[in-house]
């Protein structure tokens, strides 16, 4: 069944193709079936369902399976038709789905974690099942034997995962994995058959990491977090360069980078859908500078007791200019401005001198923002067809045509820009 994508409308916004309803609790994960008009969903209501599009245009469940515990994460490998479902009790169950997507057979259970499973990925080449969980660990298991190969523990809940990292060190991926956790840290691990080693850690977010995306071509890592921001880490450049993207007003729940068009799609808990233009030269946000007094008027900050005593003045509250990073007082930073080239899509505090240096054309948005009109806790894209599926705590699954906003026909590679 070939996917039916509607013709592009004049307004450049996502087109809602279908709404799928039926779960009795929050939908934890939803995945589009490649080359099919179908969706696989897993929910907190302990069910995993396969929905197929009928001639009427509606999606009806062809498979309805009840699990022993709420479903928290899912991975699907289309070539082998294997589904892996993580549960709230820490177990991962493997199923094999029939070619007509009307039957699903249980294969085995993996005792992967002692608490809720947060992310799963399956690598067919190595027959490894890798997962993270709220027991603060990443585990990797052999799908042939079902045995545990290794575990690595973190200081907080492991929340998201990217593996394998093709082109990181070796063409085949080198068995490297990025793991995000609730402390806001991202750890790069090299996994061996029974052990692993920490390569590096990335720190930049002020909230828990909610989503990761690895681009093996440009060797870029994108991370979304509960601090409402996205960071692009230039891993391939090996110079520690990071780009900050701030345009969401709630925690970023899912991200997907489209390498063909150099665009990043992100979704947040308030239903916001953003498409970021990454095909331009962006500026790196400055590090915030430390100072005991305003770096513009030299008035002391409130903790600078000595200068307050010497000058007989009351200390001022410290702020930071988002453009230059200088520590400034409120009187020297009375202006607000957007500065999209540095990732600030809404107005942020800037010092008065930086405000004067920002031109009107500098405030032109480098992203488009759209309303998904439902809580989004998970998003997945079929990049080849320009389709996206979103789901969340409102128990609704939505299927979108994203080709109007990603600026190209992804199937043919034709770009309108």
Residue pairs with C-beta under 8 A, 6 or more apart in sequence:
1 35
1 36
1 37
1 38
1 52
1 53
2 35
2 37
3 35
3 36
3 37
3 382
3 385
3 387
4 17
4 37
4 53
5 17
5 385
5 386
5 387
5 401
5 403
6 15
6 17
6 401
8 403
8 404
9 15
9 404
11 404
12 368
12 404
12 405
13 368
13 370
13 404
13 405
14 273
14 370
14 372
14 388
14 400
14 401
14 402
14 404
14 405
15 400
15 401
15 404
16 398
16 399
16 400
17 387
17 399
17 400
17 401
18 53
18 57
18 58
18 59
18 398
18 399
19 396
19 397
19 398
19 399
20 39
20 41
20 51
20 59
20 396
20 397
20 398
20 399
21 395
21 396
21 397
22 49
22 61
23 41
23 43
23 45
23 47
23 49
23 395
23 397
24 43
24 45
24 47
24 395
25 43
25 44
25 45
25 70
25 395
26 43
26 44
26 377
26 392
26 393
26 394
26 395
27 41
27 42
27 43
27 44
27 377
27 378
27 391
27 392
27 395
27 396
27 397
28 42
28 43
28 44
28 70
28 71
28 72
28 73
28 74
28 377
28 378
28 391
29 41
29 42
29 71
29 73
29 74
29 378
29 380
29 391
30 39
30 40
30 41
30 42
30 378
30 380
30 389
30 390
30 391
30 397
31 39
31 40
31 41
31 74
31 76
31 380
31 389
32 38
32 39
32 380
32 381
32 382
32 385
32 387
32 389
32 399
33 39
33 40
33 50
33 76
33 78
33 101
34 78
34 382
34 384
35 78
36 52
36 101
37 52
37 53
38 50
38 51
38 52
38 53
38 59
38 62
38 101
39 50
39 51
39 59
39 389
39 397
39 399
40 48
40 49
40 50
40 51
40 74
40 76
40 83
41 48
41 49
41 51
41 391
41 397
42 48
42 49
42 71
42 72
42 73
42 74
42 85
43 49
43 70
43 71
43 395
44 70
44 71
44 72
44 88
45 70
46 66
46 67
46 68
46 69
46 70
46 71
47 64
47 65
47 66
47 67
47 71
48 63
48 65
48 67
48 71
48 74
48 83
48 85
48 95
48 104
49 61
49 63
49 64
49 65
50 61
50 62
50 63
50 97
50 101
50 104
51 59
51 60
51 61
51 62
51 397
52 59
52 60
52 62
52 101
53 59
54 60
59 399
62 101
62 102
63 97
63 101
63 102
63 103
63 104
65 95
65 104
67 85
67 87
67 93
68 87
68 89
68 91
69 87
69 88
69 89
69 91
70 87
70 88
71 85
71 86
71 87
71 88
72 86
72 87
72 88
72 116
72 117
72 118
73 85
73 86
73 117
73 118
73 119
73 120
73 131
74 83
74 84
74 85
74 86
74 120
75 83
75 84
75 120
75 121
75 122
76 82
76 83
76 84
77 83
77 122
77 124
79 124
80 96
80 124
81 96
81 97
81 98
81 99
82 94
82 95
82 96
82 97
82 107
82 122
83 94
83 95
83 96
83 97
83 104
84 92
84 93
84 94
84 95
84 120
84 122
84 129
85 92
85 93
85 95
86 92
86 112
86 113
86 116
86 117
86 118
86 119
86 120
86 131
86 133
87 93
87 116
87 117
88 116
88 117
89 116
90 111
90 112
90 113
90 114
90 115
90 116
90 117
90 133
90 135
91 109
91 110
91 111
91 112
91 113
91 117
92 109
92 110
92 112
92 117
92 120
92 129
92 131
93 106
93 108
93 109
93 110
94 106
94 107
94 108
94 109
94 110
94 129
94 143
95 104
95 105
95 106
95 107
96 104
96 105
96 107
97 103
97 104
97 105
98 104
98 105
108 146
109 146
110 129
110 141
110 146
111 148
112 129
112 131
112 133
112 139
112 141
112 148
113 131
113 133
113 134
113 135
113 137
113 139
114 133
114 135
115 133
115 134
115 135
116 133
116 134
117 131
117 132
117 133
117 134
118 131
118 132
118 133
118 134
118 157
118 158
118 159
118 160
118 161
119 131
119 132
119 158
119 159
119 160
119 161
120 129
120 130
120 131
120 161
121 129
121 130
121 131
121 161
121 162
121 163
122 128
122 129
122 130
122 143
123 130
123 163
123 164
123 173
125 172
126 175
127 142
127 143
127 144
128 140
128 141
128 142
128 143
128 149
128 191
129 140
129 141
129 142
129 143
130 138
130 139
130 140
130 141
130 161
130 163
130 177
130 191
131 138
131 139
131 140
131 141
131 161
132 138
132 139
132 158
132 159
132 160
132 161
132 179
133 139
133 157
133 158
134 157
134 158
136 153
136 154
136 155
136 156
136 157
136 158
136 181
137 151
137 152
137 153
137 154
137 158
138 151
138 152
138 154
138 158
138 161
138 177
138 179
138 189
138 196
139 148
139 150
139 151
140 149
140 150
140 151
140 191
141 147
141 148
141 149
142 149
149 193
149 194
150 191
150 192
150 193
150 194
150 195
150 196
152 189
152 196
154 179
154 181
154 183
154 185
154 187
155 181
155 183
156 181
156 182
156 183
156 185
157 181
157 182
157 208
158 179
158 180
158 181
159 180
159 181
159 182
159 208
159 209
159 210
160 179
160 180
160 209
160 210
160 211
160 212
161 177
161 178
161 179
161 180
161 212
162 177
162 178
162 212
162 213
162 214
162 221
163 173
163 175
163 176
163 177
163 178
163 191
164 172
164 173
164 174
164 175
164 176
164 177
165 173
165 174
165 176
165 177
165 178
165 214
165 216
166 172
166 173
166 216
167 173
167 216
167 217
167 219
168 174
168 176
168 216
168 219
168 235
169 176
174 190
175 190
175 191
175 192
176 188
176 189
176 190
176 191
176 199
177 188
177 189
177 191
178 186
178 187
178 188
178 189
178 212
178 214
178 221
179 186
179 187
179 189
180 186
180 208
180 209
180 210
180 211
180 212
180 223
180 225
181 187
181 208
181 209
182 208
182 209
183 208
184 203
184 204
184 205
184 206
184 207
184 208
184 209
184 225
184 227
185 201
185 202
185 203
185 209
186 201
186 202
186 203
186 209
186 212
186 221
186 223
186 233
187 198
187 200
187 201
187 202
188 198
188 199
188 200
188 201
188 202
189 196
189 197
189 198
189 199
190 196
190 197
190 199
202 221
202 223
202 233
204 223
204 231
204 233
204 242
204 244
205 223
205 225
205 227
205 229
205 231
206 225
206 227
206 229
207 225
207 226
207 227
207 228
207 251
208 225
208 226
209 223
209 224
209 225
210 224
210 225
210 226
210 251
210 252
210 253
210 254
211 223
211 224
211 252
211 253
211 254
211 255
212 221
212 222
212 223
212 224
212 255
213 221
213 222
213 223
213 255
213 256
213 257
213 264
214 220
214 221
214 222
215 221
215 222
215 257
215 259
217 259
218 236
218 259
219 234
219 235
219 236
219 237
220 232
220 233
220 234
220 235
220 236
220 257
221 232
221 233
221 235
222 230
222 231
222 232
222 233
222 255
222 257
222 264
223 230
223 231
223 233
223 255
224 230
224 251
224 252
224 253
224 254
224 255
224 266
225 231
225 251
225 252
226 251
226 252
227 251
228 246
228 248
228 249
228 250
228 251
228 252
228 268
229 244
229 245
229 246
229 248
229 252
230 244
230 245
230 246
230 248
230 252
230 255
230 264
230 266
230 276
231 242
231 243
231 244
231 245
232 242
232 243
232 245
232 264
232 278
233 241
233 242
234 240
234 241
234 242
234 243
241 284
242 284
242 285
243 282
243 284
243 285
243 343
244 284
244 285
244 342
244 343
244 344
245 264
245 266
245 276
245 343
245 345
245 367
246 343
246 344
246 345
246 346
246 348
247 274
247 276
247 343
247 345
247 346
247 367
247 369
248 266
248 268
248 270
248 272
248 274
249 268
249 270
249 272
250 268
250 269
250 270
250 272
251 268
251 269
252 266
252 267
252 268
253 267
253 268
253 269
253 376
253 377
253 378
253 379
254 266
254 267
254 376
254 378
254 379
254 380
254 390
255 264
255 265
255 266
255 267
256 264
256 265
256 266
256 379
256 380
256 381
256 383
256 388
257 263
257 264
257 265
257 278
258 264
258 265
258 381
258 383
258 406
258 410
260 383
260 408
260 410
260 413
260 415
261 279
261 406
261 407
261 408
261 410
261 415
261 417
262 277
262 278
262 279
263 275
263 276
263 277
263 278
263 279
263 406
263 407
264 274
264 275
264 276
264 278
265 273
265 274
265 275
265 276
265 379
265 381
265 388
265 402
265 406
266 273
266 274
266 276
267 273
267 274
267 372
267 376
267 379
267 390
268 274
268 376
269 375
269 376
269 377
269 392
270 375
271 371
271 372
271 373
271 374
271 375
271 376
272 369
272 370
272 371
272 372
272 376
273 369
273 370
273 371
273 372
273 376
273 390
274 367
274 368
274 369
274 370
275 367
275 368
275 370
275 402
275 405
275 406
276 366
276 367
277 366
277 367
279 417
280 341
280 366
282 341
282 342
282 343
282 366
283 341
283 342
284 342
285 322
285 325
285 342
285 343
286 323
286 324
286 325
287 325
288 320
288 325
288 327
289 295
289 320
289 325
289 326
289 327
290 327
291 301
291 318
291 326
291 327
292 300
292 301
292 303
292 304
292 307
293 299
293 300
293 301
293 304
293 307
294 300
294 301
294 316
294 318
294 327
294 328
294 329
294 332
295 326
295 327
295 328
296 326
296 328
296 329
296 332
296 351
296 352
296 353
297 329
297 331
297 332
299 313
299 316
299 329
299 331
300 307
300 308
300 311
300 313
300 315
300 316
301 315
301 316
301 317
301 318
301 327
301 329
302 308
302 314
302 315
302 316
302 317
302 318
303 315
304 315
305 315
307 313
308 314
308 315
316 329
316 330
316 331
317 329
317 330
318 327
318 328
318 329
319 327
319 328
319 329
319 330
319 333
319 349
320 326
320 327
320 328
320 349
321 328
321 333
321 349
321 350
321 351
321 354
322 339
322 342
322 344
322 348
322 349
322 350
323 339
323 342
323 350
323 351
323 354
323 357
323 358
324 350
324 351
324 354
326 351
328 351
332 351
332 352
333 349
333 350
333 351
333 352
334 352
335 349
335 350
335 351
335 352
335 355
336 347
336 348
336 349
336 350
337 347
337 348
337 350
337 355
337 358
337 363
338 344
338 345
338 346
338 347
338 348
338 363
338 365
339 348
339 350
339 358
339 362
339 363
340 362
340 363
340 364
340 365
340 366
340 367
341 362
341 366
345 365
345 366
345 367
345 369
350 358
368 405
370 405
372 390
372 398
374 390
374 392
374 394
374 396
374 398
375 392
375 393
375 394
376 390
376 391
376 392
377 391
377 392
377 393
378 390
378 391
378 392
379 388
379 389
379 390
379 391
380 388
380 389
381 387
381 388
381 389
381 402
382 388
383 410
384 410
384 411
385 410
385 411
386 401
386 402
386 403
386 406
386 409
386 410
386 411
387 399
387 400
387 401
387 402
388 399
388 400
388 402
389 397
389 398
389 399
389 400
390 397
390 398
390 400
391 397
391 398
403 409
403 410
407 415
407 416
407 417
408 414
408 415
408 416
408 417
